[in-house]
Amino acid sequence: MKIERIETFQVQWSPDESPNQRSAYVRIWTDDGLHGIGEASPMQGGLASLNMIAHNIAPAIIGADPLDHAVIQDRLMHRLVKLGPEGALTGALAAIDIALWDLKGKRFGLPIYKLLGGAWRTELPFYASIGGNGIERSLDDVLRIVEKRMEDQPSAIKIRFDNHRVDLDVQIPDHIEKARAVRKLVGDKFPLAFDSNNGYSTGGALRVGRVLEELDYWWFEEPVQHYHVKAMGEVARKLSITVSAGEQTYTMGGLVELIEAGVPMIQPDIVKMGGVTGLQRCAALAHSHGVELVSHQTQPTVGHMVNMHVCAAQLHSTKPCEWNDPSTRMHAIFDEVPMPKDGLFRLSERPGLGMDFDEKALAERRIDVTA
């Protein structure tokens, strides 16, 4: 079995959307007719990653054995390291790796979690990840959306503040007001998390973090700029609330720096950092250092599904899986999509990812990215 061809394409979810708002996919075909699908980080429509795959990666792996996914990833990472290594390159390698694991599952007739050594659980709780709670959304709007997401029976809720990262601390009073109101709405015992999306200075983060401690929030995500690793560690050491980071970290060395700085919970993303192979390595790293790994993942279909396979096989999984603001428009091109029932996502025994494209629906929305 050899890799015969690789397709790279965006999916446009509505006719009037920007190219930067599309999803980015790959499909890898073998010479015996099997295929696997993967997803890259959709930042700026994933175009940088897709172009890298079309121009630099696909020509290098045609004819390779698709079961050599780890060798393929490491060889490409070192060959193309000067194109990154962070961001577009690791997103491209993630898409390739996910597709190869999907293909491997289909080759052996097994779901990915079985190939990873088995699942500790195939019924997975989730936390509702609610974005857009910045100053453009009123307090009443935030509470209304939280109430709506509670109908899905999440095990926890994370409220995200997607601010402009050049204006630190200016929205702190608004954020604190909303954090207090959400706690009052859901009650004292319901688990909550707070994601500032790099919105504060060190001093501002400590100010907000102490309020979150008072409100008994579960964790405090990315309180300062991701590139200020020492500052992230300082905030983590000075607060009792768990501080997390790693969504914007793309290498093992970068995660080690966070851990050594004092960050007790790392959050790499499977479509940004090496796919299944990469996230498995991150889990081993976290385990060896005694820190939590709670993977970040906001893509609702392929990214979400493959993340759940890895989470199912993860030892010492301490938090639920992330489920982003749901959008059924992204379900249109798949024959099966992950949806919770009674507060749980359930993994099937279907081979590979457990989902595939609906070819007719895909053809209506597909925009090819070619070399």
Beta strands, then each sheet from edge to edge (+ up, - down):
strand 1: 3-11
strand 2: 23-30
strand 3: 35-40
strand 4: 123-130
strand 5: 156-160
strand 6: 192-195
strand 7: 219-221
strand 8: 242-245
strand 9: 265-266
strand 10: 292-293
strand 11: 321-324
strand 12: 344-346
strand 13: 366-368
sheet 1: 3+ 2- 1+ 13-
sheet 2: 10+ 9+ 8+ 7+ 6+ 5+ 4+ 11+
sheet 3: 10+ 9+ 8+ 7+ 6+ 5+ 4+ 12-
end
